[in-house]
Amino acid sequence: MPLTRRDLMKRAGAAGLVAGLPGLSLAQAGGGLLQMPPLVDATTSGAFDLLARSGETNFLGQNTTTTWGFNDQAFLGPTLRLAHNSLAKASVRNSLDEPFSLHWHGLEIPGHADGGPHQPIATGATWSVDLDINQPPATVWYHSHTHLRTADHVQKGLAGAIQLTDGRDDERGLPSDYGTDDLTLVIQDRRFDRSGRAVYDPGMHDRMMGFTGDVILVNGQFGAQAVVPKGIVRLRLLNGSNARIYNLASRAGRTLHLVATDTGFLDRPVAVDRLQLAPGERAELLLDFSDGTSDMLVSSSITNGGMMGGGMMSGGMMGGSARDSFDILPISVDPSRRARIDRIPENIGGTMPNMDIRGASRRDIALQSGMGGMFRRSRNQHSINGNSFEMDRLNFSVQRGATEIWTIDGQNMAHPFHVHGVRFQVLSENGGPVSIHNSGWKDTVLVNGRAEIALRFDHLAPASTPFMFHCHILEHEDGGMMGQFSVV
Ligand SMILES: [Cu+2]
């Protein structure tokens, strides 16, 4: 008789560490079939509602955790499908007992619609906002961006995926049947106590390095298995973790065909054998399951070394105790179903970034978590250019239509750097060429050393609702590694 998930969780509870059980693979965990978040298709209606609510979630078959979600979900929110060039009327209601703001991560819209920390939605209130969307198709997302509370809120579940579509994926030869050959995968890590409750209690080390967990959830599920048709399958990956960087690969050695980065399609698929995905980043992959054999999406060892790690991210295990290789998602093939797409397309037709940077002004951005911060009384251990984030201080202002080149300097450890209101081009990494996964349009880039990016500011953001730029390790963001600028 196969082990049930409950059996395994009981054992895991005894061991105190679910994912730490020797030999426990997700394929054995029996977490059921992977569920997609419910799809809210607003491409026709041009309107959608999100109701933030509290609920109970049983992640591991033991005790439940009080979590937050949207609409019918106790944890996370629906996938929103929006037209890439449309006006979408959003209505966000707060039935939680504390305020939150909701940021549309990757949407290129004006500051007044951006949902940053200056736009909290009070308990019982509704935020109605018009999202005037005009940008290439992409997988973007929404999440809490609440002053000092983003890390806690995203852990609780205030996040979800958004598909920006132009309805032309058939022409591109891309799978687009939601939940069948087109899977949305929200990847997050969590810590659990012995009773199976998710815990978020960041200590000093977590606030310095970012909070990571030893259990990986996909769409809020642990141990669930995806079943796909024979043929080409599209994975829309969203790293919704607070701090963990994944280094994704196929255990069976399948080629990963990268077709999209954060904010747009590539011109053609690029074959890679692994894909780095940092917090806040998205990527779309095609995998070929024509041969009918099963697989496991895994994340191999990757440690954000930080101050103890010699200043750079390392491929090896650091410090001895860190466990950072994971099974992410077992994928098996239903041989009775044939996928609509049976070969990897040669072209996708996306526009690769090639910004005109003549005359662009330059700006230096230093991401800092000073040694001194560890010992200061201040909550703000992190800063940018020497300043921890303050709600009432604008860091700078740029002219609408201006193009700038920013040099981002990430000291001590790798930081995923995100800018609101724009998509950007990565020009160089550590003075050299740009890695493949950063070659398309981006809104978040993992800066491991130094990176140069080019940005053009097309949307207005007044000083009252400015755009944020920050590290997407959420403990760093809340700890002050964030700034804000207006576009006038
Ligand atoms: Cu950071």
Residues whose N, C-alpha, C, O or C-beta is under 5 A from the ligand:
A	BS01	CU	A414 H415 C471 I473 H476
